[in-house]
Amino acid sequence: MIELEKIERARMYMYKLANGINPLDDSVIPESDIVNNVRLSRCFFYVSSILDQVIEKENAAANNKTLKTPFAISEEKLKLFEYSDEPIPVSAIAKRLNALIDTDAMAQLKYRSILSWLLDINMLEIVAGPSGNDVKRPTVQGQEHGISIERRTTPSGTYDLVIYNRNAQQFILNNMKTIAEYNIKSQSKTPELQGQPWSQAHDECLTDLFYKGVPVSEIAITLKRTQTGVRARLKRLGLVEKE
């Protein structure tokens, strides 16, 4: 077992102990057991969070060992882009563009790079959402280029999704060189709250976004965390199954 695997195993033990679970057989530890002492439980949670940070840094270091060329796409490749006649979210546009490159050798295009560019050219704007959180909405100029809002319903409620018709998709592809520059800049930025403790308010926001079906990548942007950190927190809160 390599060192990182040992750390992951230790994190799993701490997390289960903090939740009153025997890490050896997954049985519930009796309430009267000293392991369920509140002070010890808090200690287990704290150690688990520290190990989370160690694992995240180790994974980031491992990823950095394999250097990839910055995202770029030729005009010939862009001609192969699969346009959608039905409006699609920006994440789907980025996914279709990444399907045209060698992702083993080249960094992928992050859809937030497209969003950053659209915000800067006044196609999108940030407004206060129903819950007081910041949300992106198309400006009048954005609507004229084919960006709109679609209300979607899930078992946990409704939410608004920004979508792009064929004209908007074409507009984005026509500006890929500029967007690629935004992508390079975004990769050099460290999320503001990476490695910081999670507050109750952040946990509540994370839970709300998760149940609304918001992608992990977008949750990470909203909460100023890494995607790895968001996934780890979802597991800790029991919202997704642990590996």
Contacts in CASP RR format, 6 or more apart in sequence:
PFRMAT RR
TARGET T0000
AUTHOR 0000-0000-0000
METHOD contacts of the structure
MODEL  1
MIELEKIERARMYMYKLANGINPLDDSVIPESDIVNNVRLSRCFFYVSSI
LDQVIEKENAAANNKTLKTPFAISEEKLKLFEYSDEPIPVSAIAKRLNAL
IDTDAMAQLKYRSILSWLLDINMLEIVAGPSGNDVKRPTVQGQEHGISIE
RRTTPSGTYDLVIYNRNAQQFILNNMKTIAEYNIKSQSKTPELQGQPWSQ
AHDECLTDLFYKGVPVSEIAITLKRTQTGVRARLKRLGLVEKE
1 9 0 8 1.000
4 55 0 8 1.000
4 58 0 8 1.000
4 59 0 8 1.000
7 51 0 8 1.000
7 54 0 8 1.000
7 55 0 8 1.000
7 58 0 8 1.000
8 51 0 8 1.000
8 55 0 8 1.000
10 51 0 8 1.000
11 48 0 8 1.000
11 51 0 8 1.000
11 52 0 8 1.000
11 55 0 8 1.000
12 23 0 8 1.000
12 242 0 8 1.000
13 23 0 8 1.000
14 44 0 8 1.000
14 45 0 8 1.000
14 47 0 8 1.000
14 48 0 8 1.000
14 51 0 8 1.000
15 44 0 8 1.000
15 45 0 8 1.000
15 48 0 8 1.000
15 236 0 8 1.000
16 22 0 8 1.000
16 23 0 8 1.000
16 26 0 8 1.000
17 23 0 8 1.000
17 29 0 8 1.000
17 35 0 8 1.000
17 41 0 8 1.000
17 44 0 8 1.000
18 41 0 8 1.000
18 42 0 8 1.000
18 44 0 8 1.000
18 45 0 8 1.000
18 48 0 8 1.000
20 28 0 8 1.000
20 29 0 8 1.000
20 35 0 8 1.000
20 36 0 8 1.000
20 41 0 8 1.000
21 27 0 8 1.000
21 28 0 8 1.000
21 29 0 8 1.000
22 28 0 8 1.000
22 29 0 8 1.000
29 35 0 8 1.000
29 36 0 8 1.000
30 36 0 8 1.000
34 40 0 8 1.000
35 41 0 8 1.000
48 236 0 8 1.000
49 197 0 8 1.000
49 198 0 8 1.000
52 229 0 8 1.000
52 232 0 8 1.000
52 236 0 8 1.000
53 195 0 8 1.000
55 232 0 8 1.000
56 194 0 8 1.000
56 195 0 8 1.000
56 226 0 8 1.000
56 228 0 8 1.000
56 229 0 8 1.000
56 232 0 8 1.000
59 228 0 8 1.000
60 226 0 8 1.000
60 228 0 8 1.000
68 104 0 8 1.000
68 105 0 8 1.000
68 106 0 8 1.000
68 107 0 8 1.000
69 105 0 8 1.000
69 106 0 8 1.000
69 107 0 8 1.000
70 106 0 8 1.000
70 107 0 8 1.000
70 180 0 8 1.000
70 183 0 8 1.000
70 184 0 8 1.000
70 187 0 8 1.000
71 101 0 8 1.000
71 106 0 8 1.000
71 107 0 8 1.000
71 108 0 8 1.000
71 109 0 8 1.000
71 180 0 8 1.000
71 183 0 8 1.000
71 184 0 8 1.000
72 106 0 8 1.000
72 180 0 8 1.000
73 97 0 8 1.000
73 100 0 8 1.000
73 101 0 8 1.000
73 109 0 8 1.000
73 176 0 8 1.000
73 180 0 8 1.000
77 100 0 8 1.000
77 101 0 8 1.000
78 100 0 8 1.000
78 173 0 8 1.000
78 176 0 8 1.000
80 100 0 8 1.000
81 96 0 8 1.000
81 97 0 8 1.000
81 100 0 8 1.000
81 169 0 8 1.000
81 173 0 8 1.000
82 96 0 8 1.000
82 99 0 8 1.000
83 166 0 8 1.000
83 169 0 8 1.000
83 170 0 8 1.000
84 92 0 8 1.000
84 166 0 8 1.000
84 169 0 8 1.000
85 166 0 8 1.000
87 146 0 8 1.000
87 148 0 8 1.000
87 150 0 8 1.000
87 163 0 8 1.000
87 164 0 8 1.000
87 165 0 8 1.000
87 168 0 8 1.000
88 163 0 8 1.000
88 164 0 8 1.000
88 169 0 8 1.000
89 161 0 8 1.000
89 162 0 8 1.000
89 163 0 8 1.000
89 164 0 8 1.000
90 111 0 8 1.000
90 114 0 8 1.000
90 115 0 8 1.000
90 162 0 8 1.000
90 164 0 8 1.000
90 172 0 8 1.000
91 111 0 8 1.000
91 215 0 8 1.000
91 217 0 8 1.000
91 218 0 8 1.000
93 111 0 8 1.000
93 114 0 8 1.000
93 164 0 8 1.000
93 169 0 8 1.000
93 172 0 8 1.000
94 108 0 8 1.000
94 109 0 8 1.000
94 110 0 8 1.000
94 111 0 8 1.000
94 114 0 8 1.000
95 111 0 8 1.000
97 109 0 8 1.000
97 173 0 8 1.000
97 176 0 8 1.000
98 108 0 8 1.000
98 109 0 8 1.000
101 108 0 8 1.000
107 183 0 8 1.000
107 187 0 8 1.000
109 179 0 8 1.000
109 180 0 8 1.000
109 183 0 8 1.000
110 183 0 8 1.000
110 186 0 8 1.000
110 187 0 8 1.000
110 217 0 8 1.000
111 217 0 8 1.000
112 186 0 8 1.000
112 217 0 8 1.000
112 218 0 8 1.000
112 221 0 8 1.000
113 179 0 8 1.000
113 180 0 8 1.000
113 182 0 8 1.000
113 183 0 8 1.000
113 185 0 8 1.000
113 186 0 8 1.000
114 172 0 8 1.000
114 179 0 8 1.000
114 182 0 8 1.000
115 124 0 8 1.000
115 136 0 8 1.000
116 182 0 8 1.000
116 186 0 8 1.000
117 175 0 8 1.000
117 178 0 8 1.000
117 179 0 8 1.000
117 182 0 8 1.000
118 124 0 8 1.000
118 142 0 8 1.000
118 147 0 8 1.000
119 125 0 8 1.000
119 126 0 8 1.000
119 136 0 8 1.000
122 139 0 8 1.000
122 141 0 8 1.000
122 142 0 8 1.000
123 138 0 8 1.000
123 139 0 8 1.000
123 141 0 8 1.000
123 142 0 8 1.000
123 145 0 8 1.000
123 147 0 8 1.000
124 136 0 8 1.000
124 137 0 8 1.000
124 138 0 8 1.000
124 139 0 8 1.000
124 142 0 8 1.000
124 147 0 8 1.000
124 162 0 8 1.000
125 136 0 8 1.000
125 137 0 8 1.000
125 138 0 8 1.000
125 139 0 8 1.000
126 134 0 8 1.000
126 135 0 8 1.000
126 136 0 8 1.000
126 137 0 8 1.000
127 134 0 8 1.000
127 135 0 8 1.000
127 136 0 8 1.000
127 137 0 8 1.000
128 134 0 8 1.000
128 135 0 8 1.000
129 135 0 8 1.000
131 208 0 8 1.000
133 205 0 8 1.000
133 222 0 8 1.000
134 222 0 8 1.000
135 160 0 8 1.000
136 162 0 8 1.000
137 149 0 8 1.000
137 162 0 8 1.000
138 146 0 8 1.000
138 147 0 8 1.000
138 148 0 8 1.000
138 149 0 8 1.000
138 162 0 8 1.000
142 168 0 8 1.000
145 167 0 8 1.000
145 168 0 8 1.000
145 171 0 8 1.000
146 164 0 8 1.000
146 165 0 8 1.000
146 167 0 8 1.000
146 168 0 8 1.000
146 171 0 8 1.000
147 162 0 8 1.000
147 163 0 8 1.000
147 164 0 8 1.000
147 165 0 8 1.000
147 168 0 8 1.000
148 162 0 8 1.000
148 163 0 8 1.000
148 165 0 8 1.000
149 160 0 8 1.000
149 161 0 8 1.000
149 162 0 8 1.000
149 163 0 8 1.000
150 160 0 8 1.000
150 161 0 8 1.000
150 163 0 8 1.000
151 158 0 8 1.000
151 159 0 8 1.000
151 160 0 8 1.000
151 161 0 8 1.000
152 158 0 8 1.000
152 159 0 8 1.000
152 160 0 8 1.000
152 161 0 8 1.000
154 211 0 8 1.000
154 212 0 8 1.000
154 213 0 8 1.000
156 211 0 8 1.000
156 212 0 8 1.000
156 213 0 8 1.000
157 211 0 8 1.000
157 212 0 8 1.000
159 212 0 8 1.000
159 213 0 8 1.000
159 214 0 8 1.000
164 172 0 8 1.000
172 179 0 8 1.000
191 220 0 8 1.000
191 224 0 8 1.000
191 225 0 8 1.000
191 226 0 8 1.000
192 224 0 8 1.000
193 202 0 8 1.000
193 223 0 8 1.000
193 224 0 8 1.000
193 225 0 8 1.000
194 224 0 8 1.000
194 225 0 8 1.000
194 226 0 8 1.000
194 229 0 8 1.000
195 225 0 8 1.000
195 229 0 8 1.000
198 206 0 8 1.000
198 233 0 8 1.000
202 223 0 8 1.000
203 233 0 8 1.000
203 237 0 8 1.000
205 222 0 8 1.000
205 223 0 8 1.000
206 219 0 8 1.000
206 223 0 8 1.000
206 230 0 8 1.000
206 233 0 8 1.000
206 234 0 8 1.000
206 237 0 8 1.000
207 237 0 8 1.000
207 239 0 8 1.000
209 218 0 8 1.000
209 219 0 8 1.000
209 222 0 8 1.000
210 219 0 8 1.000
210 234 0 8 1.000
210 239 0 8 1.000
214 222 0 8 1.000
216 227 0 8 1.000
216 230 0 8 1.000
216 231 0 8 1.000
216 234 0 8 1.000
217 227 0 8 1.000
219 225 0 8 1.000
219 230 0 8 1.000
220 226 0 8 1.000
220 227 0 8 1.000
220 229 0 8 1.000
220 230 0 8 1.000
223 230 0 8 1.000
225 233 0 8 1.000
231 240 0 8 1.000
234 240 0 8 1.000
235 241 0 8 1.000
235 242 0 8 1.000
235 243 0 8 1.000
END
